[in-house]
């Protein structure tokens, strides 16, 4: 329907949804335990199929979402000002991405050093787990550089090369920006495609409790409780580090740099942070994230550029905190000693390599890239990630909420530094209603 009054309501209650996800975690773990104890292959297969199907549903929307969001976002900068303004905004945005990533990875290392996840249990790598991880565990800076440019546009999408899609989207977005009206039909098409993708994502996210049940159940059925204490330390380290960034670092940046009250920030962003926590998807949260940034006074023209770009490249939880904690977890688990050079390498990868993260697989890419840069043997990388993956859905909730918070904070800070932040809009109540489907597709 064309009128707002005619838009259907999804009746999406964040508290009910969160309760459903938690219940799914418990039920999935119970089913996985039963499957392991009874050797019920049919139950293992069922849980695995449910989890993998949900992951595939999310994954197939990620690349078109990234491409259309970046193309539309770059062209929306035209209303902000001339080319120099756009370039300055882009430069400041990238700078603050790096600054906040640096702070987040240092906090991750400090918390990892304090908790020592994986310490006390030294295991040998299991070659059988290599097959479940595949060639993606081979991460290096050379792979990142040589894999940046696709052989052709179709292969980048067909082969799921997220970094290549980001690169192509930035090039095409810049080209359409420079062409102006000549490229208007192409930009309009991308705007329409972006709206369609958001609607589809809104439907898929409703299946999150079922998907979580399958993922957790399969993990418990596969690994059992042998690594309960190491995994508990990994979960605790991740949550404490994310909480410090979310509730200490970001509020300080807002108060000291952007002159925005942290109370006002959380009042307006709490709905999207809850949604990000339970959905575990920065991509699915994108329209809500963008609207929240606008409610905090960020101009729509800049928010339409910065937030989609941040959704693919600005992930303090997945690309900074977790690679630090995860690398220390794997090192401790296999009795590998890390020195100053290794810690500096982790920091460098987090700050300079965050562009390699995107969508629902960002943590995987960054963790494999980090441990690859540390020189861990491939079988150690594969086995360590396989063990951590058993509890990934639990950690991913905190990581995603931290990601999304950072994707809002940086545009607010940059907008204030450029004199673009609208204090009148900032002072108004939030316009975001999570149970309103129109917010999932609002441009």
C-alpha positions in Angstrom: 0.0 0.0 0.0 1.2 3.5 -0.7 0.1 5.2 2.6 1.8 4.8 5.9 -1.5 3.9 7.5 -1.8 1.0 5.1 1.6 -0.5 6.0 1.3 -3.9 7.7 2.6 -4.3 11.2 5.1 -7.1 12.0 4.4 -7.0 15.7 8.1 -7.6 16.3 8.6 -7.3 20.1 12.4 -7.2 20.9 11.9 -8.7 24.4 9.8 -11.6 23.1 12.3 -12.2 20.3 15.2 -12.2 22.6 13.5 -14.6 24.9 12.8 -16.9 21.9 16.4 -16.8 20.9 17.6 -17.7 24.5 15.0 -20.5 24.7 16.4 -21.7 21.3 19.9 -21.8 22.7 18.8 -23.9 25.7 16.7 -26.2 23.6 19.3 -26.5 20.9 22.0 -27.5 23.5 19.6 -30.1 25.0 18.8 -31.6 21.6 22.5 -31.6 20.7 23.4 -33.4 24.0 20.7 -36.0 23.3 21.9 -36.5 19.8 25.5 -37.0 21.0 24.5 -39.4 23.9 22.3 -41.6 21.7 24.3 -41.4 18.5 21.1 -40.3 16.7 22.5 -39.4 13.3 19.1 -38.3 12.1 18.8 -35.7 14.8 22.4 -34.4 14.1 21.5 -34.2 10.4 18.3 -32.3 11.2 20.0 -29.8 13.4 22.8 -29.3 11.0 20.3 -28.7 8.1 18.3 -26.2 10.1 21.4 -24.2 11.1 23.0 -24.2 7.7 19.8 -23.3 5.9 19.3 -20.3 8.1 22.9 -19.2 7.5 22.5 -19.6 3.8 19.3 -17.5 3.8 21.2 -14.6 5.5 24.3 -15.1 3.4 22.6 -14.8 0.0 21.3 -11.3 0.8 24.7 -10.0 2.0 26.5 -9.3 -1.3 23.6 -7.5 -3.1 22.9 -5.6 0.1 26.5 -4.4 0.3 26.7 -3.4 -3.4 23.4 -1.5 -3.6 23.9 0.2 -0.2 27.4 1.5 -1.1 26.4 2.7 -4.6 23.3 4.5 -3.2 25.2 5.9 -0.2 28.0 7.4 -2.3 25.6 9.1 -4.6 23.6 10.5 -1.7 26.7 12.5 -0.7 25.8 14.9 -3.6 23.3 16.7 -1.5 25.9 17.3 1.3 28.1 19.4 -0.9 30.7 19.4 -3.6 33.4 16.8 -4.3 35.8 18.3 -1.7 33.1 18.0 1.0 32.5 14.3 0.1 36.2 13.6 0.1 36.7 15.2 3.4 33.8 13.4 5.0 35.1 10.1 3.6 38.6 10.7 4.9 37.4 11.6 8.4 35.1 8.6 8.4 37.9 6.3 7.6 40.2 7.9 10.2 37.6 7.4 13.0 37.1 3.8 11.8 40.8 3.3 12.4 40.9 5.1 15.7 38.0 3.2 17.3 39.4 -0.1 15.9 42.7 0.6 17.6 41.1 1.2 20.9 38.9 -1.9 20.6 41.7 -4.3 19.7 43.9 -3.0 22.6 41.0 -3.6 25.0 40.5 -7.1 23.5 44.2 -7.9 24.1 44.1 -6.6 27.7 41.0 -8.6 28.5 42.4 -11.7 26.8 45.6 -11.3 28.9 43.5 -11.0 32.1 41.1 -13.9 31.4 43.6 -16.1 29.5 40.9 -18.0 27.5 42.0 -21.5 26.6 44.7 -21.6 29.3 45.2 -24.9 31.2 44.2 -27.3 28.4 46.7 -28.0 25.6 45.4 -30.1 22.8 46.8 -31.5 19.6 45.3 -30.4 16.3 42.7 -32.8 14.8 43.3 -33.2 11.0 39.8 -34.4 10.5 38.5 -30.9 11.3 40.4 -29.4 8.4 37.6 -30.4 6.0 34.9 -28.6 8.0 36.9 -25.3 7.8 38.2 -25.5 4.2 40.5 -23.3 2.4 39.2 -20.1 4.0 41.6 -20.7 6.9 44.5 -19.7 4.7 44.5 -16.0 5.4 47.4 -13.6 4.6 48.1 -10.1 3.6 49.2 -11.2 0.2 45.9 -13.0 -0.2 44.1 -9.8 0.8 46.0 -7.6 -1.7 45.9 -10.0 -4.6 42.3 -10.9 -4.1 41.1 -7.3 -4.1 40.4 -7.0 -7.8 38.1 -9.6 -9.3 38.8 -11.1 -12.7 35.3 -10.1 -13.7 32.2 -8.6 -12.0 30.1 -11.8 -12.2 32.8 -13.9 -10.5 33.0 -11.6 -7.5 29.3 -12.2 -6.8 29.2 -15.9 -7.9 32.1 -16.9 -5.8 31.0 -14.9 -2.7 34.1 -12.7 -2.6 32.9 -10.0 -0.2 36.0 -7.9 -0.3 35.9 -7.8 -4.1 32.2 -6.8 -4.1 33.1 -3.9 -1.7 35.9 -2.8 -4.0 33.7 -3.0 -7.1 30.8 -1.1 -5.3 33.2 1.7 -4.3 34.5 2.0 -7.9 31.0 2.0 -9.5 29.6 4.3 -6.8 32.4 6.8 -7.5 31.8 6.5 -11.3 28.1 7.1 -11.0 28.7 10.0 -8.7 31.0 11.6 -11.3 28.5 11.0 -14.1 25.7 12.8 -12.3 22.4 12.7 -14.2 23.7 10.4 -16.9 23.9 7.6 -14.3 20.6 8.5 -12.5 18.6 5.5 -14.0 21.3 3.1 -12.6 21.3 4.7 -9.2 17.5 4.6 -9.1 17.6 0.9 -9.9 20.0 0.3 -7.0 17.7 2.3 -4.7 14.8 0.0 -5.6 16.9 -3.1 -5.3 18.1 -2.0 -1.8 14.5 -1.6 -0.7 13.6 -5.1 -1.9 16.6 -6.7 -0.1 15.6 -5.0 3.1 12.1 -6.4 2.9 13.5 -9.9 2.3 15.9 -9.6 5.2 13.0 -8.5 7.5 11.3 -11.8 6.7 14.4 -14.0 7.2 15.3 -12.5 10.6 12.0 -13.8 12.0 13.5 -17.3 11.6 16.5 -16.5 13.9 15.2 -18.6 16.9 14.9 -21.6 14.6 18.3 -21.0 13.0 19.9 -20.6 16.4 18.4 -23.9 17.6 20.0 -25.7 14.7 23.4 -24.1 15.0 23.8 -24.6 18.7 22.4 -28.1 18.6 24.8 -29.2 15.8 27.7 -27.7 17.7 26.9 -29.5 20.9 26.3 -32.8 19.1 29.7 -32.4 17.4 31.9 -31.2 20.2 30.2 -32.1 23.4 31.3 -30.6 26.7 35.0 -31.4 26.6 36.0 -27.8 26.2 33.4 -26.2 28.6 35.9 -24.2 30.7 38.0 -22.9 27.8 34.9 -21.9 25.9 33.3 -20.3 29.0 36.5 -18.1 29.4 36.3 -17.3 25.7 32.7 -16.2 26.0 33.4 -14.2 29.2 36.4 -12.4 27.6 34.4 -11.5 24.5 31.5 -10.1 26.5 33.6 -8.1 29.0 35.7 -6.5 26.2 32.5 -5.7 24.1 30.9 -4.2 27.2 33.9 -2.0 27.9 33.8 -0.7 24.3 30.1 -0.3 24.2 29.5 1.2 27.6 32.7 3.1 28.3 34.7 3.9 25.1 31.7 5.0 22.9 30.1 7.1 25.6 33.4 8.9 26.3 33.8 9.6 22.6 30.3 10.9 22.3 30.6 13.1 25.4 34.1 14.5 24.8 34.3 14.7 21.0 30.8 14.9 19.7 29.3 16.7 22.7 26.4 14.3 22.7 24.9 12.9 25.9 25.5 9.2 26.3 22.1 8.9 27.9 20.5 10.5 24.8 22.5 8.1 22.6 21.4 5.0 24.4 17.8 6.2 24.6 17.7 6.5 20.9 19.8 3.5 19.9 18.6 0.9 22.4 16.0 -0.6 20.1 18.5 -1.1 17.3 21.1 -2.5 19.7 18.6 -5.0 21.0 17.7 -5.9 17.4 21.4 -6.4 16.5 22.0 -8.5 19.7 19.2 -10.9 18.9 19.5 -11.0 15.1 23.3 -11.2 15.1 23.4 -9.4 11.8 24.8 -5.9 11.1 23.4 -6.2 7.6 19.9 -6.9 8.8 20.2 -4.0 11.3 21.3 -1.6 8.6 18.1 0.3 8.0 17.5 0.6 11.7 21.1 1.7 12.3 20.8 4.3 9.6 17.6 5.7 10.9 19.0 5.9 14.5 22.0 7.9 13.2 19.6 10.3 11.6 17.6 10.5 14.8 20.8 11.5 16.6 21.1 14.5 14.2 23.3 13.0 11.4 22.1 14.4 8.0 20.4 11.7 5.9 22.7 12.4 3.0 25.8 11.6 5.1 24.1 8.7 7.0 23.2 7.0 3.8 26.9 6.9 2.9 28.6 6.3 6.2 26.3 3.7 7.8 26.2 1.3 4.8 30.0 1.6 4.5 30.4 1.1 8.2 28.2 -2.0 8.1 30.7 -3.7 5.8 34.0 -2.3 7.1 33.4 -1.0 10.6 33.1 -3.9 13.0 34.8 -3.3 16.4 33.3 -6.4 17.8 34.0 -8.9 15.0 37.1 -7.2 13.4 39.0 -5.9 16.5 37.9 -7.4 19.8 37.2 -10.9 18.7 40.4 -11.5 16.6 42.4 -10.4 19.6 40.6 -12.6 22.1 40.2 -15.4 19.6 43.9 -15.4 18.7 44.9 -15.6 22.4 42.3 -18.4 22.9 43.8 -20.5 20.0 47.4 -19.8 21.1 46.6 -20.9 24.7 44.7 -23.9 23.6 47.7 -25.2 21.7 50.4 -24.0 24.1 51.7 -21.3 21.7 53.5 -18.4 23.4 52.8 -14.9 22.0 55.4 -12.2 22.2 55.4 -8.4 21.7 55.8 -8.8 17.9 52.7 -11.0 17.8 50.6 -8.6 19.8 51.6 -5.7 17.5 50.7 -7.9 14.5 47.2 -8.5 16.0 46.8 -4.7 16.4 48.0 -4.0 12.9 45.6 -6.5 11.3 42.6 -5.1 13.3 43.3 -1.5 12.3 44.3 -2.0 8.7 42.4 -5.1 7.8 38.9 -4.4 8.9 37.9 -3.8 5.3 38.1 -7.5 4.9 35.1 -8.0 7.1 31.5 -7.9 5.9 28.1 -9.3 6.6 27.6 -12.5 8.6 31.1 -13.9 8.1 33.2 -10.9 9.2 34.5 -12.5 12.4 35.6 -15.6 10.5 37.5 -13.6 7.9 39.3 -11.4 10.4 40.2 -14.2 12.8 41.6 -16.4 10.1 43.5 -13.4 8.7 44.9 -12.6 12.1 46.1 -16.1 13.1 47.4 -16.4 9.6 49.5 -13.3 10.0 50.8 -14.7 13.3 52.1 -17.7 11.5 50.0 -20.4 13.2 50.1 -23.8 11.4 47.0 -24.4 9.2 45.9 -27.3 11.3 46.0 -25.2 14.5 44.0 -22.5 12.8 41.4 -25.0 11.5 41.0 -26.9 14.8 41.0 -23.8 17.0 38.2 -22.1 15.0 36.2 -25.3 14.9 36.2 -25.4 18.7 35.3 -21.7 19.0 32.5 -22.1 16.5 30.6 -24.3 19.0 29.7 -21.2 21.0 29.9 -18.6 18.3 26.2 -17.7 18.3 26.4 -16.7 21.9 29.5 -14.5 21.4 28.1 -13.1 18.1 25.3 -11.4 19.9 27.6 -9.2 21.9 30.0 -8.6 18.9 27.1 -7.6 16.6 25.7 -5.1 19.2 29.1 -3.6 19.6 29.6 -3.4 15.8 26.3 -1.6 15.3 26.9 0.9 18.1 30.2 1.8 16.5 28.5 2.2 13.1 26.3 4.9 14.7 28.9 6.6 16.9 31.4 7.3 14.1 28.9 9.2 11.9 27.8 11.2 14.9 31.4 12.1 15.7 32.3 13.0 12.1 29.1 15.0 11.6 29.8 17.1 14.7 33.3 17.8 13.6 32.0 19.1 10.3 29.3 21.2 11.9 26.6 19.0 10.3 25.0 17.5 13.4 21.4 18.8 13.8 21.0 19.5 17.5 17.2 20.2 17.1 16.8 16.7 15.7 19.0 15.3 18.4 16.8 16.8 21.1 13.6 15.3 19.6 12.2 11.8 20.6 13.3 8.9 18.5 11.2 8.1 15.4 12.3 4.5 15.4 9.7 1.8 16.1 11.1 -1.7 15.8 7.6 -3.2 15.4 6.9 -1.1 12.3 7.9 -2.8 9.1 8.3 0.6 7.4 11.5 1.1 9.4 13.0 -1.9 7.8 12.8 -0.3 4.4 13.0 3.4 5.2 15.6 5.1 2.9 
